């Protein structure tokens, strides 16, 4: 796994999921998202809980397919369920292909726009740290599409960076997160550089805003599976 050193030099553009990011993405996630491994384990578990024999799980913004591979490892050998990963980044899909070939996986990868792609009838849809990169005007449209694609009893699991409605607490949460990143080996300079690169690219909501958006589309419930400071994993049930 290649170490993330992307922001040790001055940035020249806004953040995007290009070849440079794809090459270090697994390391970036493990060091930038608190308890990423644990939230992924929970996501995989609840996806498997929702899966019926011959069902379908779709990961929107699947990046390098780590979650889908984890879900696949938890399935029985006779399970014919379909695992599908969609990402609009060619570089991410190429890295994911190398992984699934190495593991002789049956995961289907699709290079495409999640706003346009037909998900089919699904038991579970995952959207980890993806909604926050969708413009607010299109976010509700995507969540409605997700709801409409799910079977009755299906689940939508998504992780997001979240805001606090209290401005003082929000600053404290950000400070807490920056201290976490420093403990993972990122310098103050790297942290500032990445923050600037993500400005107006990553647009987070509060917990209540995420919940309200999901329930507006028709989901009967929206609960938090896991939260650390300003990072949260949600599960919505149809």
Backbone as CSV, one residue per row, in Angstrom:
resi,resn,N_x,N_y,N_z,CA_x,CA_y,CA_z,C_x,C_y,C_z
1,UNK,0.849,-1.190,0.000,0.000,0.000,0.000,0.887,1.243,0.000
2,UNK,0.724,2.076,-1.016,1.546,3.273,-1.169,1.135,4.347,-0.165
3,UNK,2.129,5.015,0.443,1.868,6.028,1.461,1.392,7.330,0.835
4,UNK,0.401,7.941,1.488,-0.157,9.208,1.025,0.771,10.370,1.386
5,UNK,1.400,10.952,0.362,2.230,12.150,0.545,1.793,13.244,-0.438
6,UNK,0.546,13.166,-0.893,0.078,14.066,-1.955,0.138,15.535,-1.580
7,UNK,-0.067,15.830,-0.289,-0.190,17.233,0.101,1.046,17.768,0.825
8,UNK,2.175,17.123,0.550,3.447,17.632,1.077,3.983,18.760,0.201
9,UNK,3.362,18.916,-0.988,3.759,19.991,-1.910,2.573,20.943,-2.107
10,UNK,2.834,22.164,-2.549,1.739,23.117,-2.769,0.703,22.568,-3.745
11,UNK,-0.572,22.770,-3.444,-1.637,22.276,-4.315,-1.768,23.171,-5.545
12,UNK,-2.165,22.555,-6.657,-2.317,23.309,-7.898,-3.744,23.238,-8.435
13,UNK,-4.611,22.458,-7.733,-5.990,22.293,-8.207,-6.852,21.813,-7.054
14,UNK,-8.165,21.827,-7.274,-9.090,21.296,-6.284,-8.955,19.771,-6.227
15,UNK,-9.403,19.213,-5.121,-9.329,17.767,-4.924,-10.164,17.039,-5.968
16,UNK,-9.600,15.990,-6.548,-10.339,15.121,-7.451,-9.787,13.709,-7.346
17,UNK,-10.624,12.746,-7.706,-10.239,11.340,-7.581,-9.498,10.884,-8.842
18,UNK,-8.305,11.433,-9.007,-7.507,11.148,-10.194,-6.519,10.013,-9.918
19,UNK,-5.603,9.786,-10.837,-4.649,8.682,-10.706,-3.749,8.838,-9.483
20,UNK,-3.351,10.074,-9.162,-2.493,10.305,-7.999,-3.209,9.922,-6.706
21,UNK,-4.485,10.307,-6.596,-5.267,9.971,-5.402,-5.535,8.467,-5.340
22,UNK,-5.884,7.881,-6.465,-6.180,6.442,-6.499,-4.983,5.606,-6.038
23,UNK,-3.788,6.045,-6.382,-2.572,5.288,-6.038,-2.336,5.207,-4.538
24,UNK,-2.824,6.207,-3.788,-2.571,6.231,-2.339,-3.875,6.160,-1.541
25,UNK,-4.991,5.869,-2.217,-6.308,6.034,-1.604,-6.516,5.162,-0.371
26,UNK,-6.089,3.921,-0.408,-6.296,3.034,0.735,-5.558,3.559,1.972
27,UNK,-4.340,4.056,1.775,-3.590,4.636,2.890,-4.244,5.932,3.351
28,UNK,-4.708,6.738,2.400,-5.370,8.003,2.729,-6.591,7.756,3.616
29,UNK,-7.401,6.766,3.258,-8.587,6.460,4.047,-8.235,5.976,5.444
30,UNK,-7.285,5.062,5.514,-6.934,4.476,6.810,-6.365,5.507,7.777
31,UNK,-5.736,6.565,7.240,-5.128,7.588,8.094,-5.963,8.857,8.213
32,UNK,-6.955,9.022,7.340,-7.734,10.259,7.328,-9.139,10.102,7.900
33,UNK,-9.663,8.886,7.915,-11.019,8.653,8.413,-10.931,7.863,9.721
34,UNK,-11.278,8.481,10.843,-11.186,7.804,12.139,-12.024,6.522,12.176
35,UNK,-11.405,5.447,12.657,-12.076,4.154,12.815,-12.701,3.672,11.500
36,UNK,-12.000,3.928,10.402,-12.510,3.534,9.093,-12.708,2.017,9.022
37,UNK,-11.762,1.273,9.525,-11.857,-0.194,9.486,-13.091,-0.673,10.236
38,UNK,-13.325,-0.095,11.413,-14.462,-0.525,12.230,-15.799,-0.172,11.565
39,UNK,-15.890,1.015,10.967,-17.142,1.396,10.307,-17.384,0.529,9.073
40,UNK,-16.315,0.135,8.390,-16.443,-0.761,7.237,-16.924,-2.142,7.670
41,UNK,-16.410,-2.607,8.808,-16.844,-3.910,9.320,-18.333,-3.896,9.654
42,UNK,-18.796,-2.802,10.257,-20.220,-2.665,10.554,-21.050,-2.614,9.277
43,UNK,-20.571,-1.864,8.298,-21.283,-1.758,7.025,-21.407,-3.122,6.364
44,UNK,-20.321,-3.862,6.329,-20.335,-5.203,5.736,-21.310,-6.118,6.487
45,UNK,-21.286,-6.045,7.804,-22.168,-6.898,8.609,-23.639,-6.636,8.302
46,UNK,-24.026,-5.353,8.259,-25.431,-5.032,8.044,-25.856,-5.222,6.593
47,UNK,-24.921,-5.159,5.675,-25.219,-5.539,4.291,-25.523,-7.028,4.214
48,UNK,-24.720,-7.814,4.882,-24.930,-9.269,4.894,-26.230,-9.621,5.607
49,UNK,-26.583,-8.862,6.649,-27.858,-9.086,7.334,-29.031,-8.884,6.370
50,UNK,-28.899,-7.902,5.488,-29.995,-7.558,4.569,-30.060,-8.473,3.361
51,UNK,-28.974,-9.163,3.094,-28.865,-9.932,1.860,-29.669,-11.224,1.924
52,UNK,-30.533,-11.415,0.966,-31.228,-12.693,0.821,-30.559,-13.455,-0.307
53,UNK,-30.715,-14.767,-0.328,-30.042,-15.597,-1.332,-30.408,-15.107,-2.734
54,UNK,-29.402,-14.784,-3.516,-29.638,-14.293,-4.867,-29.918,-12.798,-4.929
55,UNK,-29.645,-12.092,-3.849,-29.891,-10.655,-3.799,-28.809,-9.853,-4.501
56,UNK,-28.828,-8.552,-4.244,-27.941,-7.651,-4.981,-27.519,-6.505,-4.064
57,UNK,-26.213,-6.251,-3.993,-25.675,-5.132,-3.234,-24.910,-4.226,-4.190
58,UNK,-25.176,-2.927,-4.096,-24.505,-1.961,-4.959,-23.754,-0.954,-4.089
59,UNK,-22.483,-0.748,-4.401,-21.648,0.226,-3.694,-21.430,1.418,-4.627
60,UNK,-21.981,2.568,-4.228,-21.879,3.780,-5.040,-20.645,4.573,-4.648
61,UNK,-19.752,4.786,-5.603,-18.466,5.393,-5.279,-17.600,4.356,-4.598
62,UNK,-17.461,3.209,-5.249,-16.821,2.034,-4.627,-15.315,2.189,-4.465
63,UNK,-14.713,3.201,-5.062,-13.260,3.433,-5.024,-12.496,2.160,-5.377
64,UNK,-11.674,1.629,-4.477,-10.835,0.474,-4.825,-11.464,-0.866,-4.439
65,UNK,-12.765,-0.867,-4.145,-13.567,-2.086,-3.917,-13.256,-2.822,-2.622
66,UNK,-12.609,-2.171,-1.671,-12.252,-2.842,-0.418,-13.479,-3.349,0.334
67,UNK,-14.543,-2.529,0.401,-15.741,-2.936,1.127,-16.409,-4.130,0.461
68,UNK,-16.546,-4.100,-0.844,-17.199,-5.205,-1.545,-16.424,-6.509,-1.364
69,UNK,-15.113,-6.427,-1.369,-14.299,-7.626,-1.129,-14.534,-8.154,0.284
70,UNK,-14.696,-7.256,1.244,-14.967,-7.668,2.618,-16.336,-8.349,2.715
71,UNK,-17.336,-7.793,2.039,-18.665,-8.399,2.024,-18.603,-9.772,1.364
72,UNK,-17.889,-9.865,0.260,-17.778,-11.142,-0.458,-17.160,-12.222,0.423
73,UNK,-16.174,-11.839,1.220,-15.538,-12.816,2.119,-16.512,-13.324,3.174
74,UNK,-17.537,-12.542,3.488,-18.513,-12.952,4.494,-19.657,-13.775,3.937
75,UNK,-19.715,-13.948,2.621,-20.788,-14.718,1.993,-20.433,-16.196,1.937
76,UNK,-21.461,-17.042,1.933,-21.220,-18.478,1.808,-20.793,-18.800,0.385
77,UNK,-20.121,-19.927,0.226,-19.596,-20.310,-1.090,-20.716,-20.532,-2.107
78,UNK,-21.908,-20.915,-1.635,-23.017,-21.210,-2.542,-23.879,-19.989,-2.851
79,UNK,-23.590,-18.877,-2.197,-24.407,-17.673,-2.371,-24.188,-17.078,-3.760
80,UNK,-25.268,-16.887,-4.485,-25.183,-16.347,-5.850,-25.525,-14.854,-5.891
81,UNK,-25.485,-14.201,-4.771,-25.789,-12.775,-4.716,-24.802,-11.984,-5.574
82,UNK,-25.282,-10.895,-6.129,-24.456,-10.057,-6.994,-23.912,-8.861,-6.221
83,UNK,-22.623,-8.611,-6.365,-21.971,-7.453,-5.755,-21.492,-6.544,-6.873
84,UNK,-21.946,-5.292,-6.843,-21.651,-4.363,-7.934,-21.056,-3.076,-7.375
85,UNK,-19.943,-2.652,-7.936,-19.309,-1.405,-7.533,-19.317,-0.415,-8.685
86,UNK,-19.749,0.824,-8.402,-19.818,1.857,-9.432,-18.964,3.048,-9.016
87,UNK,-18.154,3.545,-9.922,-17.346,4.727,-9.647,-17.095,5.455,-10.961
88,UNK,-17.102,6.790,-10.907,-16.867,7.547,-12.136,-15.397,7.859,-12.377
89,UNK,-14.530,7.405,-11.447,-13.096,7.629,-11.598,-12.451,6.429,-12.289
90,UNK,-11.921,6.667,-13.470,-11.252,5.583,-14.213,-10.088,5.011,-13.402
91,UNK,-9.344,5.889,-12.749,-8.176,5.436,-11.971,-8.598,4.532,-10.816
92,UNK,-9.679,4.893,-10.134,-10.168,4.067,-9.026,-10.612,2.692,-9.526
93,UNK,-11.350,2.678,-10.618,-11.838,1.415,-11.173,-10.672,0.518,-11.585
94,UNK,-9.626,1.118,-12.152,-8.465,0.326,-12.555,-7.778,-0.305,-11.346
95,UNK,-7.648,0.446,-10.249,-7.071,-0.120,-9.023,-7.972,-1.213,-8.465
96,UNK,-9.281,-0.990,-8.520,-10.228,-1.996,-8.035,-10.126,-3.275,-8.872
97,UNK,-9.978,-3.137,-10.178,-9.862,-4.317,-11.058,-8.654,-5.173,-10.675
98,UNK,-7.548,-4.519,-10.380,-6.344,-5.262,-9.991,-6.597,-6.060,-8.719
99,UNK,-7.337,-5.457,-7.787,-7.648,-6.157,-6.533,-8.542,-7.372,-6.768
100,UNK,-9.612,-7.175,-7.536,-10.539,-8.292,-7.702,-9.922,-9.414,-8.534
101,UNK,-9.005,-9.068,-9.416,-8.286,-10.104,-10.161,-7.356,-10.870,-9.227
102,UNK,-6.683,-10.144,-8.339,-5.762,-10.789,-7.396,-6.499,-11.747,-6.468
103,UNK,-7.726,-11.388,-6.082,-8.517,-12.213,-5.169,-9.458,-13.163,-5.897
104,UNK,-9.384,-13.178,-7.228,-10.263,-14.004,-8.057,-11.723,-13.772,-7.665
105,UNK,-12.061,-12.514,-7.533,-13.391,-12.104,-7.096,-14.384,-12.073,-8.254
106,UNK,-15.665,-12.211,-7.914,-16.735,-12.144,-8.911,-17.459,-10.794,-8.892
107,UNK,-16.893,-9.838,-8.188,-17.485,-8.500,-8.112,-17.531,-7.875,-9.502
108,UNK,-18.661,-7.253,-9.826,-18.799,-6.542,-11.089,-18.483,-5.072,-10.860
109,UNK,-17.564,-4.537,-11.640,-17.187,-3.128,-11.539,-17.724,-2.362,-12.741
110,UNK,-18.256,-1.177,-12.454,-18.816,-0.335,-13.507,-18.190,1.056,-13.415
111,UNK,-17.595,1.502,-14.498,-17.102,2.874,-14.557,-18.232,3.734,-15.109
112,UNK,-18.827,4.540,-14.256,-19.963,5.327,-14.698,-20.424,6.315,-13.653
113,UNK,-21.379,7.134,-14.015,-21.933,8.182,-13.154,-23.092,7.606,-12.356
114,UNK,-23.007,7.649,-11.025,-24.062,7.073,-10.185,-25.379,7.823,-10.329
115,UNK,-25.328,9.050,-10.841,-26.558,9.812,-11.051,-27.327,9.298,-12.265
116,UNK,-26.631,8.635,-13.176,-27.254,8.148,-14.412,-27.464,6.635,-14.431
117,UNK,-26.639,5.892,-13.726,-26.644,4.429,-13.826,-27.905,3.826,-13.192
118,UNK,-28.463,2.821,-13.843,-29.621,2.089,-13.319,-29.139,1.024,-12.334
119,UNK,-29.461,1.188,-11.049,-28.969,0.274,-10.023,-29.654,-1.091,-10.064
120,UNK,-30.829,-1.176,-10.684,-31.594,-2.415,-10.645,-32.277,-2.579,-9.298
121,UNK,-32.920,-3.704,-9.095,-33.596,-3.983,-7.824,-32.567,-4.509,-6.837
122,UNK,-32.432,-3.842,-5.696,-31.345,-4.162,-4.773,-31.850,-4.458,-3.364
123,UNK,-31.014,-5.181,-2.609,-31.285,-5.430,-1.186,-30.560,-4.418,-0.316
124,UNK,-29.403,-3.961,-0.767,-28.628,-2.992,0.007,-27.844,-2.095,-0.942
125,UNK,-27.822,-0.821,-0.610,-27.020,0.145,-1.352,-26.125,0.873,-0.359
126,UNK,-24.845,0.965,-0.695,-23.861,1.615,0.162,-23.346,2.864,-0.526
127,UNK,-23.119,3.901,0.270,-22.616,5.164,-0.275,-21.675,5.762,0.773
128,UNK,-20.455,5.283,0.822,-19.518,5.701,1.862,-18.695,6.920,1.454
129,UNK,-18.911,8.037,2.164,-18.192,9.288,1.912,-18.289,9.687,0.437
130,UNK,-19.497,9.534,-0.093,-19.766,9.862,-1.497,-20.794,10.972,-1.623
131,UNK,-21.870,10.912,-0.846,-22.911,11.932,-0.924,-22.351,13.335,-0.726
132,UNK,-21.355,13.446,0.161,-20.795,14.764,0.477,-20.101,15.415,-0.720
133,UNK,-19.808,14.614,-1.749,-19.203,15.151,-2.974,-20.246,15.428,-4.064
134,UNK,-21.510,15.110,-3.775,-22.598,15.385,-4.711,-23.182,16.754,-4.375
135,UNK,-23.343,17.591,-5.368,-23.901,18.916,-5.145,-25.268,18.813,-4.469
136,UNK,-25.549,19.673,-3.480,-26.815,19.592,-2.741,-28.052,19.506,-3.624
137,UNK,-28.064,20.199,-4.755,-29.225,20.174,-5.645,-29.516,18.773,-6.174
138,UNK,-28.459,17.964,-6.346,-28.617,16.622,-6.894,-28.657,15.542,-5.811
139,UNK,-28.303,15.900,-4.590,-28.191,14.906,-3.520,-29.543,14.256,-3.217
140,UNK,-30.582,15.083,-3.087,-31.913,14.539,-2.800,-32.402,13.667,-3.948
141,UNK,-32.099,14.053,-5.172,-32.492,13.263,-6.344,-31.848,11.887,-6.298
142,UNK,-30.567,11.833,-5.927,-29.860,10.559,-5.831,-30.443,9.686,-4.725
143,UNK,-30.720,10.283,-3.565,-31.276,9.506,-2.446,-32.651,8.956,-2.816
144,UNK,-33.442,9.730,-3.528,-34.747,9.229,-3.985,-34.569,8.054,-4.938
145,UNK,-33.585,8.168,-5.818,-33.288,7.076,-6.752,-32.864,5.820,-5.989
146,UNK,-32.086,6.002,-4.951,-31.651,4.877,-4.116,-32.857,4.206,-3.467
147,UNK,-33.729,5.027,-2.888,-34.939,4.489,-2.245,-35.776,3.688,-3.242
148,UNK,-35.994,4.258,-4.412,-36.832,3.609,-5.424,-36.232,2.301,-5.922
149,UNK,-34.908,2.151,-5.840,-34.233,0.942,-6.325,-34.255,-0.197,-5.313
150,UNK,-34.468,0.123,-4.050,-34.414,-0.895,-3.001,-35.702,-1.705,-2.910
151,UNK,-35.564,-2.989,-2.598,-36.707,-3.832,-2.288,-37.277,-3.418,-0.932
152,UNK,-38.517,-3.809,-0.668,-39.074,-3.592,0.662,-38.210,-4.345,1.673
153,UNK,-37.842,-3.677,2.757,-36.961,-4.290,3.757,-35.492,-4.083,3.452
154,UNK,-35.212,-3.448,2.310,-33.819,-3.190,1.954,-33.228,-2.058,2.782
155,UNK,-31.898,-1.916,2.724,-31.227,-0.899,3.533,-30.297,-0.040,2.688
156,UNK,-30.178,1.195,3.132,-29.243,2.153,2.556,-28.265,2.532,3.661
157,UNK,-26.990,2.215,3.457,-25.958,2.503,4.456,-25.003,3.530,3.864
158,UNK,-24.802,4.616,4.602,-23.919,5.652,4.086,-23.121,6.291,5.218
159,UNK,-21.899,6.661,4.893,-21.018,7.336,5.844,-20.732,8.734,5.329
160,UNK,-20.659,9.684,6.250,-20.466,11.079,5.872,-19.665,11.822,6.935
161,UNK,-18.934,12.811,6.506,-18.407,13.802,7.428,-19.578,14.707,7.779
162,UNK,-19.770,15.029,9.059,-20.956,15.797,9.450,-20.586,17.079,10.181
163,UNK,-21.509,18.025,10.132,-21.360,19.296,10.823,-22.174,19.293,12.115
164,UNK,-21.787,20.161,13.042,-22.612,20.414,14.220,-23.402,21.697,13.981
165,UNK,-24.607,21.765,14.538,-25.404,22.983,14.430,-24.874,24.080,15.356
166,UNK,-24.019,23.678,16.299,-23.408,24.614,17.246,-22.037,25.017,16.698
167,UNK,-21.851,26.291,16.374,-20.610,26.738,15.733,-19.382,26.521,16.615
168,UNK,-19.540,26.714,17.933,-18.405,26.498,18.849,-18.013,25.030,18.885
169,UNK,-19.022,24.170,19.003,-18.747,22.735,19.015,-18.183,22.293,17.677
170,UNK,-18.672,22.870,16.606,-18.186,22.496,15.279,-16.681,22.753,15.157
171,UNK,-16.227,23.892,15.661,-14.793,24.202,15.645,-14.015,23.213,16.497
172,UNK,-14.567,22.845,17.653,-13.896,21.884,18.530,-13.794,20.507,17.872
173,UNK,-14.831,20.125,17.145,-14.814,18.847,16.437,-13.744,18.843,15.353
174,UNK,-13.627,19.958,14.641,-12.599,20.079,13.603,-11.202,20.011,14.218
175,UNK,-11.020,20.702,15.337,-9.722,20.660,16.034,-9.396,19.234,16.478
176,UNK,-10.410,18.548,16.977,-10.235,17.157,17.408,-9.798,16.285,16.232
177,UNK,-10.433,16.503,15.093,-10.098,15.733,13.896,-8.685,16.045,13.415
178,UNK,-8.285,17.308,13.443,-6.933,17.665,13.019,-5.884,17.038,13.934
179,UNK,-6.161,16.976,15.210,-5.246,16.305,16.133,-5.138,14.825,15.796
180,UNK,-6.262,14.236,15.399,-6.256,12.831,14.990,-5.337,12.642,13.783
181,UNK,-5.458,13.536,12.791,-4.642,13.408,11.585,-3.151,13.592,11.893
182,UNK,-2.857,14.506,12.795,-1.451,14.687,13.202,-0.910,13.413,13.830
183,UNK,-1.745,12.745,14.618,-1.330,11.494,15.268,-1.098,10.379,14.248
184,UNK,-1.710,10.516,13.062,-1.508,9.529,11.999,-0.295,9.847,11.128
185,UNK,0.423,10.934,11.458,1.649,11.257,10.740,1.536,12.375,9.730
186,UNK,0.350,12.982,9.608,0.214,14.116,8.697,0.736,15.389,9.369
187,UNK,1.424,16.210,8.596,1.941,17.468,9.122,0.858,18.549,9.075
188,UNK,1.099,19.626,9.811,0.175,20.766,9.771,0.025,21.285,8.344
189,UNK,1.125,21.317,7.621,1.112,21.800,6.244,0.220,20.915,5.364
190,UNK,0.368,19.594,5.481,-0.447,18.674,4.684,-1.932,18.836,4.997
191,UNK,-2.239,19.001,6.274,-3.635,19.149,6.691,-4.260,20.403,6.084
192,UNK,-3.525,21.512,6.130,-4.020,22.771,5.572,-4.172,22.664,4.056
193,UNK,-3.192,22.029,3.415,-3.236,21.879,1.956,-4.459,21.076,1.521
194,UNK,-4.723,19.985,2.215,-5.867,19.158,1.836,-7.173,19.890,2.106
195,UNK,-7.240,20.609,3.231,-8.453,21.371,3.545,-8.758,22.367,2.431
196,UNK,-7.726,23.043,1.931,-7.917,24.014,0.855,-8.332,23.332,-0.452
197,UNK,-7.772,22.154,-0.706,-8.115,21.423,-1.930,-9.570,20.956,-1.913
198,UNK,-10.088,20.678,-0.711,-11.458,20.185,-0.575,-12.496,21.304,-0.459
199,UNK,-12.037,22.542,-0.332,-12.946,23.674,-0.172,-13.920,23.737,-1.356
200,UNK,-15.226,23.756,-1.033,-16.302,23.804,-2.027,-16.400,22.546,-2.895
201,UNK,-15.627,21.508,-2.547,-15.735,20.214,-3.230,-16.486,19.241,-2.332
202,UNK,-16.083,19.184,-1.074,-16.765,18.370,-0.068,-17.710,19.284,0.717
203,UNK,-19.006,19.008,0.634,-20.019,19.847,1.289,-20.811,18.985,2.269
204,UNK,-20.455,19.018,3.562,-21.125,18.159,4.547,-22.441,18.741,5.043
205,UNK,-23.311,17.848,5.537,-24.559,18.222,6.191,-24.454,17.907,7.685
206,UNK,-25.411,18.398,8.461,-25.515,17.977,9.855,-26.151,16.583,9.891
207,UNK,-26.115,15.947,11.055,-26.775,14.648,11.227,-28.260,14.777,10.922
208,UNK,-28.886,15.828,11.458,-30.325,16.015,11.246,-30.660,16.264,9.779
209,UNK,-29.817,17.008,9.079,-30.053,17.267,7.658,-29.962,15.982,6.839
210,UNK,-28.988,15.131,7.156,-28.873,13.844,6.473,-30.098,12.978,6.735
211,UNK,-30.512,12.917,7.996,-31.667,12.105,8.375,-32.940,12.609,7.702
212,UNK,-33.138,13.933,7.699,-34.336,14.515,7.089,-34.373,14.251,5.587
213,UNK,-33.230,14.354,4.925,-33.147,14.104,3.491,-33.546,12.671,3.169
214,UNK,-33.050,11.742,3.968,-33.325,10.326,3.739,-34.802,10.004,3.996
215,UNK,-35.351,10.515,5.088,-36.755,10.234,5.412,-37.703,10.886,4.410
216,UNK,-37.316,12.026,3.873,-38.143,12.712,2.875,-38.352,11.835,1.639
217,UNK,-37.362,11.000,1.324,-37.463,10.145,0.144,-38.364,8.934,0.385
218,UNK,-38.701,8.663,1.674,-39.618,7.564,1.965,-39.124,6.535,2.963
219,UNK,-37.850,6.581,3.342,-37.329,5.607,4.305,-38.061,5.737,5.639
220,UNK,-38.368,4.591,6.256,-39.137,4.607,7.508,-38.281,4.973,8.707
221,UNK,-36.980,4.786,8.583,-36.089,5.108,9.702,-34.703,5.447,9.188
222,UNK,-33.975,6.185,10.004,-32.576,6.495,9.707,-31.838,6.574,11.036
223,UNK,-30.959,5.609,11.290,-30.242,5.528,12.556,-28.739,5.606,12.330
224,UNK,-28.024,5.938,13.381,-26.562,5.995,13.313,-25.981,4.671,13.800
225,UNK,-25.213,4.024,12.936,-24.518,2.789,13.314,-23.249,3.089,14.094
226,UNK,-22.593,4.195,13.718,-21.302,4.506,14.335,-21.024,5.992,14.166
227,UNK,-20.437,6.604,15.194,-20.021,7.997,15.064,-18.788,8.261,15.908
228,UNK,-17.863,8.990,15.312,-16.690,9.505,16.027,-16.586,10.976,15.673
229,UNK,-16.792,11.833,16.666,-16.713,13.285,16.445,-17.537,13.675,15.219
230,UNK,-16.891,14.176,14.170,-17.651,14.653,13.010,-17.649,13.659,11.834
231,UNK,-17.630,12.372,12.144,-17.757,11.311,11.141,-18.848,10.355,11.595
232,UNK,-19.770,10.032,10.690,-20.893,9.187,11.080,-21.259,8.193,9.981
233,UNK,-21.698,7.011,10.404,-22.207,5.991,9.504,-23.685,5.775,9.833
234,UNK,-24.548,5.936,8.813,-26.002,5.845,8.971,-26.537,4.576,8.329
235,UNK,-27.692,4.111,8.826,-28.420,3.043,8.154,-29.886,3.450,8.066
236,UNK,-30.419,3.446,6.843,-31.817,3.784,6.600,-32.527,2.543,6.072
237,UNK,-33.721,2.277,6.598,-34.467,1.070,6.225,-35.720,1.411,5.441
238,UNK,-35.975,0.629,4.398,-37.168,0.845,3.582,-38.288,-0.068,4.061
